[in-house]
Amino acid sequence: MQKNRQQILSGVKVLELGQLIAGPFASKTLADFGAEVIKVESPGVGDPLRKWRLLHEGTSVWWQAQSRNKQSICLDLRVKEGQAIARKLALEADVVIENFRPGTLEKWGLGWEELHQANPKLIMLRISGYGQDGPRRDEPGFAAIGEAMAGLRYITGHPNEVPVRAGLSLGDTIAGLHGALGVLLALYERDARGGQGQMIDVALYEAVFNLTESLLPEYSAFGAIRQPAGGALPGIAPSNAYRCADGQYVLIAGNGDSIYKRLMTLIGRADLGEDPDLAFNDGRAKRTVEIDAAINAWTKTLSLDEVLKGLLEAEVPSGKIYTAKDIAEDPHYHARGVIETVQAANGLKVQVPGIIPKLSQNPGSIRYRAPTLGEHTDQVLKSAGLTEEQIMILKKSGVLS
């Protein structure tokens, strides 16, 4: 963990009212580049992510990645006293991030209209399943549902089989990244162009939909509904996963025109490489099955390492399919500083993704470990003007933990 390095978002104060993945991922991204993030958690239980996936001494190791560089305070937002404190913190913040169901903050007196009126410079990021308006705004929405609504789930998997998920909550993290981008745009408008604060509305399904490439244009123009295709990339050839002699799979992206010719030469199929009908992708896409069969005939005679060696020498983009073990042991990951080790409050050392993206002049850093529940409650509230006596009274009443 690095400290005392100039951060590009130093001085930006973020109040995080969200939980689980989408909102907290957005604030984690901002915190990595210097924003001061105060995370509000429910007294006693905290963010449910603390109990997700694999735990060490009762706390998820995922927590160490998602909540680094943040301060944690315990505050019951369901009661007036807690809402009053949250409102006070919002008045001193540059950004409020939340991912509750639409209407929840309004019920607590912490909605956009109320906070914007009190703090016109405030920027509020709101992430929800379906957005802040529209006929489905009030429905509960999780990442998996957003991925399905955006069309991603339908095309993921093998033909005529049950659609599968990617194995990660992509809808949440993609929404978080869109949210962080929105915050940066709003900060630029406010600070560089003399504007006011504004509300950023990110829906999970819309964030995923923004990444669906030609899915809608192809349907709009031709009535074509893209279908699942396993490891292939329909309409772009060759690009697939191919089985090797040792039972492992290699990914080969030989879809560049000159790359395709080098690949065909490598596998001993110069006839396909020199075929004028296959010189460009539109021609190759019509004969994908034939090209894939030729590549498979070559890969199944060699081990994965032998295949990768040949492809590297021929300058054909390729790679093995990494597990977590492969990532942790890969020298390129470590040379790039994409893996960092943090020490949790309980002493456990955990590897986490490093700072992405990399800025040459103002690189981000992991400055602080993920906080224990309510670790910074007293510190933050004293900075906000509350006395020790007031804090003690609030703790006894259960508003704080």
N, C-alpha and C positions, 0 to 999 in steps of 0.2 A: 504494500500500500504506500502511495506517494503522498506527501504533504507539502504545504507551503509553495505550491506551484500556482502561478497566475491562471485563473480560470475564466473562460469567456463569458460565463453566466454569473460570475461573482456579483453579489449584491441583489440578485433576483430572488425574491422570497415566494415560496410556493406552499400553499396549504393543501394537503392531500386529504380529502374526505372519502376517497374510494377504498375498495378492498379487492382481494383476490388478484386479478391479473391486469386487465386492460388499463384502468386509471393508474394503478401503481407502476405499471411498466412505462407509461408516459413520464411520470415524475422521476422514475429511476433514470431514464434517459437524460432528463434535464439536470438531475443531481450529478450525474457523471461529469458534466461540464461546468460544475461550480454552483448551480442553484442551491439555495438553502431550502430544504424540504422538511416541513413539519407534518408528520403523519399522524392523523387522529385515529385512534383505535378504541373499540368498545371496552369499558372496564371489565376486568376479569377474564375475558375470552380473547380479545384482540382480533386481528385480521385472521379469518379462517385459513389463509394460506400457511399460517404457522403450523397447521396440522395436516397439510397435504403431502402426499407421496411419502418418501422415506424420512423417518425422524431419527434424530440423535438426541437422547436425553429429553424427549418430549417436543423438540422443535424441528421443523422441516429443514433439511439442508438447502432446499430451494430458496428458503427465506434469506439465506446469506447472499444470494445473487440479486434477488428482487428488491431487497430493502437496504442495500448498502448506501452509504452517504446520506441516510435519512435520520431524523430525530423522531422518537415515538412519544406521544402523549396519550393518556387515557382520558376520554371525555364521553359522557353519555349524551348523545345528541337527541335523545328522545324526551329529555326534560328541558324545561325553560332555562334553568341555570346553565346547563351544558350548551344550549343553543346561544345563549348570550355570550358565553366565552368564545364560541366558534365565530360569532359575528364580530367580536372584538378583534380576533386574529385575522379575519378576512379583511377588515378595514386597514390593517397594516401590511397586507400581502399584495404582491404583484399579480399572482395567479392562484386561482382555486381550481383544483381538479377533483371531479367526482364521477362515479359510475354507478349510481343508484338508479332504480327505475324512475322514469320521468314523473315528476310531481312529488317525490319524496322530500326533496329539499324545500319545496314550497310549503309543504305541510309543517316543516320545522322552522319556517320563517327565514330560510337561508337561500331562497330562490334567486335567480338571476336579477329580476326586477328590483328586489329589495336590496341586494348587495350592490348592484350597479348604481342605484340611486345614492347609496351611502358612500360609495367609493367609485366615482366615474372612471378612474384609471384602471380599475380592476379588470383582469382577463379571466374568464371562466371557461374551462374545458369540461364539456359534458359528454360522456361516452355511455351509450345505452344500446340495447339490442336493435331497436328500430328507429331511433331518432326522437327528437323532442316534439315532433308533430306527425301527422299522418294517421290513418285508421288503426294502425297496430302499435302506436306509441306506448300504450299502457300494458302491453303484453310482456311477460318476463322473457328475456333473451340471453342465451349463453352462446359461447363461441361456436360450438358444434352446429347450433341451429342457424347462426349467421352464415357459416360456411355452406350449409345446405341451401339456404335461400339465395346465396350469391352464385350458385351453380358449381362450386368447387367440388362438393361431395359427389355429385352425379358423375363427373368425369374421372374420379379417382378410384382406381381399382381395375379389375379385369372384366372383359365383356361377359354379360350374362351371369355375373356374380353380384353378391350384395355389395353396394358401394361402401368404401372404407374411408376412415379418417386418416389424416396424415400422422397421427400419433402425438401431436402437439396441439396446443390451443392456439392455432394460427390466427383465428379471428380476433382473439384478444390482443395478441402482440402486434398484429398488423394495425388494428384500431389504435393501439397505444402509440405506434410510430406516426400514424396520421395525426393523432392528437398532439404529439410533441411538435410536429411540423407546423400545425395550426397555431400553437402557442408562440413559436418563434416568429411566424408571420405577423401575429398580432402584436408581439413585442416590438417588432421593427416598425409597424405602422404607428404604434403609440409613441415610441421613443425617438425614432429617426425622422418621422414625418409629422410629429406634433399631433397625433390623433388621440382618440379616447380608447378606453378599454372596450372589449367586445366579447361576445359569447361564441364559442366554437362548438358546433354540434356534430359529433361523430357517431355514426351508427355502425355496429359490428358488421352487418351484412354489406353495407356500402363500402367499408374499407376493403373487404375481400373482393367485392364486385369490381373495385377499381383496378384489381390485378388480373382480371380475367381475359386480357389480351383480345383475341379476335372472336371470342365466344358470341357476343351479341352482334357485332357487325356481320359475321357469316350467316347468322340466322336472319338478320334484317335483309341482307342482300339476296340470299339464295334459299332461305327456309331450311338451312342445314343446322341440325342439332348435333353438336359434338358428342361423341360417345366415349366411354372409357376404353382405354387401349393398353392397359397394363404398364409395362416399362417403356413403351414407345411414345413418340411425340407425333401424333397424326399430322400428315401433310408436310412434314419436315424429315428428310431422309438423307443418309441413315442416322438415326439417333435412337439407341435402345440399350437394353441390358442383355449381355450375351454370356451363355454358360461356358465355363472353361473345363479342362480335363480333370481338374481337382475338385470340381463341384462348386467352385466359387463363381461369382458373376463379375463381369467387367462392364463398365459403362463406356460407351464409345459415342462421341458426337462428331461424326464425319460428314456433317451436312454442308460444310463450306465447299464451294465448287473445286478449288484447288486441293483442299484437304481430302475430298472424296477420291480424287485421282491418286493421291499418295497412298491412301488406305487400300485401294484396289490393287495397287502395285505390290504393297506389303503382303497381302493375302494371296498373291498369285493369280489375281483376276484382272489382269490388264485389259482383257477384252471388255469388261464392264466399265473400266475406267476410261477407255477410249471410245466407248459407244456414244455417238453424237446425241442420241435421244436422252442420255443420262447426264449431259454436261451441266444442266441446270436443275435446280430443285424441283420445279414443276414437273419435269420429266421423271425424275427419280421417285417423286411421291406416288406416281402411278405404278411403279414397280417395286414398292417397298418390300413386299414379301420375298421377291427374288433376291434383292440385295441383302436383306437380313439373313436369308438362308445361306448365301455365299460367305458372309462374315461368320456365321455360326459354324459353318463347316471348317473354318480356320481355327476359331477359338477353342473348339472342343478337342483339338489335338494337342493343346499346350496348357501348361499351368497358368494361373493368374499372373504370377511374376514374369513368366516368359512373354505372355501377351502384352503386359504393361511395358516391358523393356522394348519390345518391337515397336509398339505404338509411340513411345517416347522418341525413339530414334527416327521414326517417320514423321514426327511432329504432328501427330493426330491427337486432339484433345481426348483424354481418357482418364479413368480412375477406378479405384476399388470402391466398394460400398462400405463406408466407415461405420463402426460401432463406437460407443463412448470410449472404449478401451483404445481404439485406433486414434481417436481424437487426442486423448490424454497423452499418448506416446509419440505423436507426430512431431518431428523436429521443426517443420515449417510453422506450425501453430505457435510453438515456443519462440522461434526466431522472430516472429512478427509481434510477439507480446500479446497474443489474442487469448492466452490463458494466464490468469493470475491466481495467486493463492491468498486467501483471507483467513484470518483466525476468528472464529466465532467467540461469543462471550463465554461459552463453556469450555473454551480452549481447543476445540476441534478445528483442524486446518482443512479447508475446503477449497477445491479448485472451482473457479467461476469464469464465465466469459469476461474477457478484458473490455477495454473501452473501444467502442465502434460507433462512428467512424473515426479515423485518425486525422487530426488537424496538425499541420506543420508548425503553426505559431502558438496556438493555444490548446494543446492536447488535454483531454480530460484525464481524470485519475480517480482511483478508488482511495478516498481519504479516510473513511470511517467504516468500521464493520457495521453489520446490520444490528439495530438496537434490540435490547430486551423490551418486553412489554412495559410501556409507560416509563421508560428509563429517563426521559427528558421532561417529564411533566412539570416538576417543580421549576426547573431552569427556564423553560419556555414561558410559563405563566408568570414568573417573577419578572421576566423581561417585558411581559405585556402589562405590568403594573399591579399585579395582584400581590398582596402581602402574604407572609407566612401564615398568619392567622386565617385569612380568607381561604387559602389553599387547604389548610387543615379542616376547616368547617366543611368545605366541599368534598373532601375525602371521606369524612365521617358520614356525610349524607349519601354517599355512593355515586355522586356526580363524577368524581375522579377516582382513580385507583392508585 
